[in-house]
Amino acid sequence: MLTLAACGRGERQAGAADSVDAGTRTNTVAPDFASPTLAAIQRRGRLNCGVHEGLVGFAYTDNRGQWRGFDADFCRSLAAAVLGDANAVRFVPLTSSQRFEALRSGRIDVLWRSTSWTLTREAREGVRFAGINYYDGQGFLVRRSLDLASAAELNGARICVQRASTSELNVADWFRARGLEYTPVITANEEAARAAYGREDCDAFSADISALAAARTTLSNPEQHTLLPDVISKEPLGPVVKRGDEVWTSIVRWTLNAVILAEELGVTQDNAGDMAEDSRDPRVRRLLGTEGDFGAMLGLRRDWAKSAIEAEGNYGEIFARNVGADSSLDLTRGLNAQWNATPGGLIYALPIR
């Protein structure tokens, strides 16, 4: 009887294992790759893109009321990828306090608004970051007349900073870690912080370095102000989407990636059409839709990436035109150089294959 019982147990265990294996095999089938967000965009024929309410170089309206800037161009690139029309974008200007609620409520499809990727935001705000398109850091803008060489000389200074932002927290951490004193001048938003600094309500204005460079261009005498060399934080900026639609997250991520890869491979706004026909490089052919059908994997057209590139150019073109050497901000590439440039940066394209 003991022998039979033992055999029975062995048979039951084998049966259980077989059952688990069978269930495991069944669950390895990939789910359908479909996005309700993409479907909604295609039905309405327009991408709703959340942007800064007014930041020179990144998102602002020109004298004809047209949206311009680094972030605005990425909105158009995404619209071209998913709709085939770079102008099929509704720009939604948002304050920092409005931006995540606008995503959660469905008011916008994507947020491209100088927003830093942090654990707290991804865990608590109901959003997902789809990538990084600008590596920034926080710094200090001061008047040259103060003759400061370092932020360490700001002991006892008044610092203008935006309320409820990573900038406010970073300033507090930086001064506390060094045992320095300061008086925070807290403002409702970034624009108010710029205005307070302009009125000399504070000795220094602290924000992302890109935002400070933009702020300096709006002052009456920009040459009388300088950015201190200190970088007190890491601020990885990129597009944000609502949590729960992983396919849409992938679409935004790979569109950004395609624009980055285009620069690496020498594909530009002007030559994308010719390279799609003439290039023998399989990486270029896959990117531009000549070889393979990677667009279908995302629920997009075969030439989705080519459309994105032809809309506003590759990453380097977008950077130079809006915030780099061809702009009033004249920011160097720095960390935002391609990984294989000299000197190299952190911009690195994932392979499309």
Secondary structure as GFF3:
##gff-version 3
##sequence-region A 1 353
A	DSSP	alpha_helix	2	27	.	.	.	ID=ss1
A	DSSP	alpha_helix	36	44	.	.	.	ID=ss2
A	DSSP	beta_strand	47	52	.	.	.	ID=ss3
A	DSSP	beta_strand	60	61	.	.	.	ID=ss4
A	DSSP	beta_strand	67	68	.	.	.	ID=ss5
A	DSSP	alpha_helix	70	83	.	.	.	ID=ss6
A	DSSP	beta_strand	89	94	.	.	.	ID=ss7
A	DSSP	alpha_helix	99	104	.	.	.	ID=ss8
A	DSSP	beta_strand	110	111	.	.	.	ID=ss9
A	DSSP	alpha_helix	119	124	.	.	.	ID=ss10
A	DSSP	beta_strand	127	129	.	.	.	ID=ss11
A	DSSP	beta_strand	134	136	.	.	.	ID=ss12
A	DSSP	beta_strand	138	143	.	.	.	ID=ss13
A	DSSP	three_ten_helix	144	146	.	.	.	ID=ss14
A	DSSP	three_ten_helix	151	154	.	.	.	ID=ss15
A	DSSP	beta_strand	157	162	.	.	.	ID=ss16
A	DSSP	alpha_helix	166	177	.	.	.	ID=ss17
A	DSSP	beta_strand	182	187	.	.	.	ID=ss18
A	DSSP	alpha_helix	190	198	.	.	.	ID=ss19
A	DSSP	beta_strand	204	208	.	.	.	ID=ss20
A	DSSP	alpha_helix	209	218	.	.	.	ID=ss21
A	DSSP	three_ten_helix	222	224	.	.	.	ID=ss22
A	DSSP	beta_strand	225	227	.	.	.	ID=ss23
A	DSSP	beta_strand	235	237	.	.	.	ID=ss24
A	DSSP	beta_strand	240	242	.	.	.	ID=ss25
A	DSSP	alpha_helix	246	265	.	.	.	ID=ss26
A	DSSP	alpha_helix	272	278	.	.	.	ID=ss27
A	DSSP	alpha_helix	282	288	.	.	.	ID=ss28
A	DSSP	alpha_helix	294	297	.	.	.	ID=ss29
A	DSSP	alpha_helix	304	312	.	.	.	ID=ss30
A	DSSP	alpha_helix	315	322	.	.	.	ID=ss31
A	DSSP	three_ten_helix	334	336	.	.	.	ID=ss32
###
